[in-house]
Amino acid sequence: MVKFGRHLQFYLESDELQQSDGANEDPYIVPYTDIRECIGHSQQHFVAEWTSSLDQASEDYNKRLKLLWKRIFDDLVNASSSMACRRQQQQMPFSSQNQIDTLDDSTKFEKEYRGLPNDRAVQIYVTTIDERQSRELFAYIKKLHSTAAMNGEALRKLVKKFDKGASARGDDLLTATLFPELYSACFMAYQSLEIYIDIMRDSLVVSEDEEEEEDILDDDEDNQYNFQQRFQKEVVVVRRRADELSWLHNTISTISCLPFNLLS
C-alpha cells in the first residue's frame, strides 16, 4: 500500500493541481511530512503547527468556495444578458413591442434566479452555459473537493500518529482535544460538493481520466470509513432519482384523459 505521505507528494506534483483555478495561487495543502517530524520532539510545537495548518486550510477552502459561487452567478448573468442582446438584434428595427419583449425577458430572468437554491443553480449552469465552461467548473469543483478531502485526512492521520506513542513518550492524547476542531472546520463539509459533482456528471460526458481518483486510505478502519462515504453518496443519488420519478408521476396524473374515440 502507498503510504499517505508519498500519496500526498504525488498529489502535490499532479497536473491537476498545477492548473489555474482563478484564485491566482495554488491551493493550500497541509505540510504533512513537516508536521509529522514534530512528533516525539515537542507536543507544544506539534499542536501549534497542526492548528496553524487547520486555520490555513479553512481560510483557503472558504475563499475558493466563494470564488466558485461568484463564478457560477457571474456566468449565468452574463449568459442571460448575451441572450437578451442577441434577441434584441434579431428583432430590429426596434419597436415598442420589441422593448416590451426585452423587459419581459429581464423580468423572467429576475424571477428565475431570485432565491435560487444552490443545487438548482448548478443544474441551470450546466444546461445553460457552454460545455467548455461547464467542464472547467466541473474540474474546479472536483479539485476543491479532493483538496479538502486530502487536507482533512492529513490532519486526522497526524493526530492518530501522535497519539499512537503518546503514552510511551509522556505526551498527552490529543484526539479528544483536536478532533472537535478538525470536524467543525468549514472544509470538512466538502462532501456537500459531491451533490454538485453528481449533477454535472449527469449532464456531461465524463471520461475515465476525469473520474479517476486515488485511494488515500490505507488501513481497515479507514476503508470502512470510505465505504460509509460512498454509501452516503449513493443514498443522495437514489433520493434524487426518486424525486424525479415522483415529479414525472405527478405531471402525468395532471394530464386530462382523452376520449377513446379521439385516439382511434
C-alpha positions as a printed Julia matrix, in Angstrom:
264×3 Matrix{Float64}:
   0.0    0.0     0.0
   1.12   3.52   -0.76
   1.94   5.47    2.39
  -0.05   8.65    2.91
   3.0   10.92    2.78
   4.03   9.6    -0.64
   0.49   9.79   -1.91
   0.34  13.42   -0.76
   3.58  14.18   -2.61
   2.14  12.64   -5.78
  -0.96  14.8    -5.37
   1.15  17.93   -4.95
   3.02  17.18   -8.18
  -0.06  16.21  -10.21
  -1.01  18.16  -13.33
  -4.49  18.81  -11.94
  -3.08  20.77   -9.02
  -0.96  22.9   -11.32
  -3.93  24.11  -13.36
  -5.11  27.66  -12.71
  -8.44  27.86  -10.92
  -8.95  31.6   -10.8
  -7.52  32.06   -7.31
  -4.13  33.17   -8.75
  -2.26  30.76   -6.46
  -2.02  27.05   -5.7
  -4.48  25.65   -3.15
  -3.17  25.2     0.38
  -2.01  21.66    1.13
  -1.24  20.57    4.69
   2.55  20.04    5.05
   2.06  16.51    6.33
   5.71  15.45    6.41
   6.92  18.61    8.15
   4.3   18.39   10.91
   4.9   14.65   11.32
   8.57  15.41   12.09
   7.43  17.31   15.2
   6.14  14.08   16.78
   8.49  12.96   19.56
  10.2   16.34   19.86
   7.69  18.84   21.19
   3.98  18.4    21.83
   3.53  22.17   22.01
   5.2   22.69   18.65
   3.16  19.88   17.06
  -0.13  21.38   18.29
   0.87  24.86   17.1
   1.83  23.63   13.62
  -1.27  21.42   13.36
  -3.6   24.27   14.41
  -1.93  26.69   12.01
  -2.45  24.25    9.13
  -6.09  23.77   10.11
  -6.66  27.54   10.03
  -4.93  27.95    6.68
  -6.83  25.04    5.12
 -10.12  26.54    6.34
  -9.31  30.0     5.04
  -8.23  28.67    1.65
 -11.34  26.48    1.25
 -13.66  29.33    2.2
 -12.0   31.66   -0.3
 -12.24  29.14   -3.15
 -15.83  28.26   -2.31
 -16.78  31.94   -2.58
 -14.97  32.11   -5.94
 -16.96  29.08   -7.08
 -20.35  30.66   -6.41
 -19.25  34.03   -7.77
 -18.2   32.32  -10.98
 -21.49  30.46  -11.28
 -23.71  33.51  -10.86
 -21.46  35.82  -12.9
 -21.58  33.38  -15.82
 -25.36  32.95  -15.53
 -25.94  36.71  -15.5
 -23.57  37.25  -18.45
 -25.21  34.44  -20.42
 -28.66  35.89  -19.82
 -27.52  39.37  -20.87
 -25.94  37.99  -24.06
 -29.12  36.12  -24.95
 -31.21  39.27  -24.45
 -28.85  41.31  -26.65
 -28.94  38.73  -29.46
 -32.7   38.6   -29.35
 -32.91  42.39  -29.47
 -30.62  42.5   -32.51
 -32.69  39.86  -34.29
 -35.85  41.91  -33.73
 -34.57  45.06  -35.47
 -35.91  47.53  -36.4
 -36.63  48.27  -32.76
 -40.28  48.79  -31.9
 -42.33  49.28  -28.78
 -43.22  45.59  -28.92
 -39.51  44.7   -29.01
 -38.99  46.84  -25.92
 -41.81  45.04  -24.11
 -40.32  41.66  -25.06
 -36.92  42.73  -23.74
 -38.47  43.87  -20.46
 -40.33  40.56  -20.25
 -37.02  38.7   -20.69
 -35.46  40.77  -17.89
 -38.42  40.11  -15.59
 -38.29  36.4   -16.41
 -34.58  36.33  -15.59
 -35.13  38.06  -12.24
 -37.9   35.63  -11.3
 -35.89  32.58  -12.35
 -32.78  33.43  -10.35
 -34.36  35.13   -7.35
 -33.7   33.0    -4.27
 -32.19  30.23   -6.39
 -31.19  27.14   -4.31
 -27.55  26.08   -4.65
 -28.15  22.71   -6.33
 -30.61  24.28   -8.77
 -28.03  26.96   -9.63
 -25.53  24.27  -10.63
 -28.18  22.43  -12.64
 -29.14  25.6   -14.55
 -25.46  26.37  -15.11
 -24.64  23.05  -16.76
 -27.73  23.23  -19.0
 -27.3   26.92  -19.91
 -23.57  27.64  -20.14
 -21.47  26.18  -22.96
 -19.73  22.83  -22.5
 -16.19  24.21  -22.21
 -17.09  26.44  -19.26
 -19.19  23.67  -17.69
 -16.25  21.25  -17.87
 -13.96  23.86  -16.34
 -16.42  24.33  -13.49
 -16.7   20.54  -13.07
 -12.89  20.29  -12.8
 -12.82  23.2   -10.33
 -15.41  21.59   -8.03
 -13.64  18.21   -8.14
 -10.32  19.89   -7.36
 -11.86  21.77   -4.44
 -13.38  18.52   -3.17
 -10.19  16.46   -3.47
  -8.01  19.15   -1.85
 -10.34  19.48    1.13
 -10.57  15.69    1.49
  -6.77  15.42    1.33
  -6.25  18.14    3.96
  -8.84  16.63    6.29
  -7.28  13.2     6.01
  -3.76  14.59    6.54
  -4.76  16.38    9.75
  -6.66  13.34   11.02
  -3.75  10.99   10.38
  -1.3   13.36   12.06
  -3.28  13.26   15.31
  -3.64   9.48   15.01
   0.15   9.12   14.61
   0.82  11.45   17.52
  -1.48   9.56   19.88
  -0.09   6.15   18.85
   3.01   6.54   21.01
   1.95   9.44   23.2
   1.76   7.5    26.47
   5.23   5.99   25.99
   6.66   9.45   25.29
   4.88  11.05   28.23
   2.74  13.24   25.96
  -0.98  13.88   26.2
  -3.54  12.18   23.95
  -4.76  14.82   21.5
  -7.71  13.13   19.79
 -10.33  14.48   22.21
  -8.78  17.96   22.03
  -8.04  18.39   18.31
 -10.71  16.34   16.55
 -13.58  18.68   17.57
 -11.57  21.49   15.96
 -11.0   19.43   12.82
 -14.53  18.11   12.33
 -16.09  21.55   12.85
 -13.79  23.2    10.28
 -15.58  24.58    7.2
 -13.61  22.49    4.69
 -14.8   19.27    6.37
 -18.18  19.97    4.73
 -16.55  19.09    1.4
 -18.92  16.13    0.98
 -21.66  18.63    0.11
 -19.75  19.27   -3.13
 -20.5   15.69   -4.21
 -24.1   16.69   -4.93
 -22.89  19.3    -7.44
 -20.41  16.83   -8.94
 -23.24  14.33   -9.47
 -25.47  16.97  -11.07
 -22.76  17.95  -13.54
 -21.75  14.35  -14.22
 -25.34  13.56  -15.2
 -25.27  16.28  -17.87
 -21.69  15.94  -19.12
 -19.99  13.03  -20.86
 -17.22  12.39  -18.33
 -14.1   10.48  -19.39
 -12.38   7.84  -17.26
  -9.45  10.22  -16.74
 -11.79  12.83  -15.26
 -13.33  10.24  -12.96
 -10.12   8.56  -11.79
  -9.46   9.17   -8.11
  -6.62   7.94   -5.92
  -7.39   5.98   -2.77
  -5.84   7.92    0.1
  -6.84   5.44    2.79
  -4.53   2.61    3.81
  -5.95   0.63    6.73
  -9.07  -1.38    7.57
 -10.56   1.32    9.8
 -10.18   3.94    7.07
 -11.54   1.62    4.36
 -14.68   1.17    6.45
 -14.96   4.97    6.71
 -14.53   5.28    2.95
 -17.28   2.69    2.39
 -19.63   4.75    4.55
 -18.84   7.85    2.48
 -19.64   6.0    -0.77
 -22.85   4.63    0.75
 -23.98   8.13    1.79
 -23.24   9.36   -1.72
 -25.35   6.58   -3.26
 -28.22   7.47   -0.91
 -28.19  11.03   -2.25
 -28.3    9.77   -5.85
 -31.17   7.36   -5.12
 -33.17  10.13   -3.44
 -32.68  12.4    -6.44
 -33.9    9.67   -8.78
 -36.93   9.08   -6.54
 -37.75  12.8    -6.62
 -37.53  12.79  -10.43
 -39.87   9.8   -10.7
 -42.3   11.41   -8.28
 -42.29  14.6   -10.34
 -42.93  12.58  -13.54
 -45.81  10.69  -11.89
 -47.42  13.91  -10.65
 -47.05  15.55  -14.06
 -48.66  12.64  -15.88
 -51.52  12.49  -13.38
 -52.46  16.12  -14.21
 -52.93  15.38  -17.91
 -56.61  15.08  -18.79
 -57.66  11.74  -20.26
 -58.84  11.92  -23.89
 -61.98  10.06  -25.03
 -61.1    6.75  -26.68
 -62.8    7.72  -29.93
 -60.31  10.54  -30.42
 -57.42   8.09  -30.27
 -58.79   5.68  -32.86
